[in-house]
Amino acid sequence: MPLRGFGRNLRRANSGVAISAGSVAKPTPWNDPTARAYVQLEHVSKSFGDFKAVDDISLKIYQGEIFCLLGASGCGKTTLLRMLGGFEKPSAGRILIDGEDMTGVPPYLRPVNMMFQSYALFPHMNVEQNVAFGLKQDGVGKAEIKDRVATMLDLVKLGEFAKRKPHQLSGGQRQRVALARSLVKRPKLLLLDEPLGALDKKLREHTQFELISLQDKLGVTFVVVTHDQEEAMTLASRIGVMDHGEIVQAGTPSEIYEFPSSKFVADFVGSVNIFEGKLIEDAPEYVRIASHELDAVIYVSHGISAAPDAIIWVAVRPEKILMSTEAPGGTENVVRGTVQDIAYLGDLSIYLVKLPTGKIVRVTQPNTSRHAETITWEQKVYLSWNSSSPVVVTR
Amino acid sequence: MGFLKKIVVSGRGLVVALPYLWLLLFFVAPFLIVLKISFSDVDLAIPPYKPLLEWTAKNAVAVKLNFNNYAFLFTDELYLKAFINSIKVALVSTVLCLLIGYPMAYGIARSRPVTRNILLLLVILPFWTSLLLRVYAWIGLLKANGVINNILMSVGLIHEPLVMLYTQFAMYVGIVYSYLPFFILPLYANLEKMDWQLLEAAQDLGCKPYQAFYKITLPLSRNGILAGSMLVFIPAVGEFVIPALLGGPNALMIGRILWDEFFSNRAWPVASAVAILMLIMLVPFMMWYQSVQARESAGSR
């Protein structure tokens, strides 16, 4: 397979934050205007009666990607996935897969396979028969079926369970059968609907990495639907955040997290403190923002584009806020408050700090030492952040 | 504690005992009575058979088992023909119920909840009227100057009435009509539990819709089909009323024979032998069905 290992390349491309552009030797396909899209959505919409489940989405997905559609339930992500699989027909727009128009093609003629959220394993067939089903349907020769099924079962480590029926398997094993069944036909595109949703947390984490290494081995392009942002961050080469039938932002996990394009994205992916304010000083290299929710001026060390009088929002991630009992130098990006609540999570602690204005600020601190519990309830603290940390959004 | 436990156990025992008692009273006891009669001699008395047990002179009890009744059934080929014909009629009726009932049950199971309730009600609705009345209604529909013939003649499709009543056709119409709900309901209960996403999965793996039906829906609804078939086939073998009212004079079925032997000939022992033989004939079907059910429920656990 010529694209062996391409998946990892795509995923690794975003481990370094995107600002390092310029020194990158090979651009990632989504930054390369000449790259050919493998899956292309052109103004795709889907309505159910009056309800617009998917609203004018245009999107390019490249070969070897793991593209995650992330959103709350009812945002249209599953409808979009089902349109890629052929189970729903778009009300408007076109879907191209590998250059071919697939808009009206029924599921059984698409070079696409889907892993269903419920796994949808055939209860009257054993593991082997389930996996072989698609190949048999395509009229593949008996010997080849046997071979490919065995290889696939080994790949998902289910070789010894070949003769079991689905109800004799654990949740994790069923998930792997479903995965094997959808991969054995070597689809051009694999659609996964909440692939890990039914697994418990520990198993889910483990399976995430298995899924990545499997995708890497086979080089199949994945489109994953999930409501779990952690899952999306772990799996994805790129994430498309969806809301009300639209993709509000698409980008690598770090782009989505560090450079959210809107209040919604900042809030949906991870947790964030959002301060409403107005520009008081607007220079090309920096801005100063006054917020009535803070008793301090926010200084941001990069320029932004916003109308002078417009209301803007400043988003600061909890882990990027420093908390100290002594006043740090300077007056900008420093606020005072009182610790109102502490949640000890083991690896880190969450502090809820109440400002004099009444605003509650969320701060996380790693628990690097075993005994130091210096900051406690009702303590007066200073909060500060680096001038490059805040993200300014205008919507 | 021990006292409490005893109460609990006896309560559970009671729950189990009730159905057993019911079966004992209304199935086992009548069956034994019929079995007894089938081994006795005809007598001109009330009841019209001789007792099995007789006091002999030496104050001992003699049991006289008379197998002549059974032997008699094999000498007259009337009975054999009736048996075969009954099985044939029951089989054809079951197949017709399958062909008509499956699409109906499938349609109901796949309809929206509101529609589904209405459709189910429509299936059950005929039970609100007596079977006899409904069969008589068919006479009104099928007879020479009945509703169907009148309509066909008035639109000019036919010029003289079709002979439908008192034929095989009318009998099948009656049986299929009467037993169809017994086929639809268990099949519906089975199909309703089905995960329709399996069909999407099958299509995703390359099945056209009809192939998905054949490979997924049909095998998964096998139990429903079996249950429905048994509920139609078994009573249809012994059906008496419908063939008697709608079928022709040559509709020779076991039910008819039983009736004639009991009431016309007053040959209770022979009639009982017929009934027992019919039961024996049906036992393999029921056992097969039971074993399939047991295997299936063991498999799903």
HADDOCK unambig.tbl for C-alpha pairs under 7 A between the chains (distance, minus, plus):
assign (segid A and resid 107 and name CA) (segid B and resid 203 and name CA) 5.91 0.50 0.50
assign (segid A and resid 107 and name CA) (segid B and resid 204 and name CA) 5.19 0.50 0.50
assign (segid A and resid 108 and name CA) (segid B and resid 203 and name CA) 4.94 0.50 0.50
assign (segid A and resid 108 and name CA) (segid B and resid 204 and name CA) 5.24 0.50 0.50
assign (segid A and resid 108 and name CA) (segid B and resid 205 and name CA) 6.29 0.50 0.50
assign (segid A and resid 108 and name CA) (segid B and resid 206 and name CA) 4.01 0.50 0.50
assign (segid A and resid 108 and name CA) (segid B and resid 207 and name CA) 5.67 0.50 0.50
assign (segid A and resid 108 and name CA) (segid B and resid 208 and name CA) 6.25 0.50 0.50
assign (segid A and resid 109 and name CA) (segid B and resid 206 and name CA) 6.54 0.50 0.50
assign (segid A and resid 113 and name CA) (segid B and resid 204 and name CA) 5.89 0.50 0.50
assign (segid A and resid 113 and name CA) (segid B and resid 205 and name CA) 6.82 0.50 0.50
assign (segid A and resid 114 and name CA) (segid B and resid 204 and name CA) 6.68 0.50 0.50
assign (segid A and resid 120 and name CA) (segid B and resid 197 and name CA) 6.11 0.50 0.50
assign (segid A and resid 120 and name CA) (segid B and resid 198 and name CA) 5.12 0.50 0.50
assign (segid A and resid 120 and name CA) (segid B and resid 201 and name CA) 6.37 0.50 0.50
assign (segid A and resid 121 and name CA) (segid B and resid 198 and name CA) 6.95 0.50 0.50
assign (segid A and resid 122 and name CA) (segid B and resid 198 and name CA) 6.61 0.50 0.50
assign (segid A and resid 124 and name CA) (segid B and resid 220 and name CA) 6.93 0.50 0.50
assign (segid A and resid 134 and name CA) (segid B and resid 205 and name CA) 4.53 0.50 0.50
assign (segid A and resid 134 and name CA) (segid B and resid 206 and name CA) 6.07 0.50 0.50
assign (segid A and resid 137 and name CA) (segid B and resid 206 and name CA) 5.96 0.50 0.50
assign (segid A and resid 137 and name CA) (segid B and resid 207 and name CA) 6.54 0.50 0.50
assign (segid A and resid 138 and name CA) (segid B and resid 206 and name CA) 6.76 0.50 0.50
assign (segid A and resid 167 and name CA) (segid B and resid 300 and name CA) 6.87 0.50 0.50
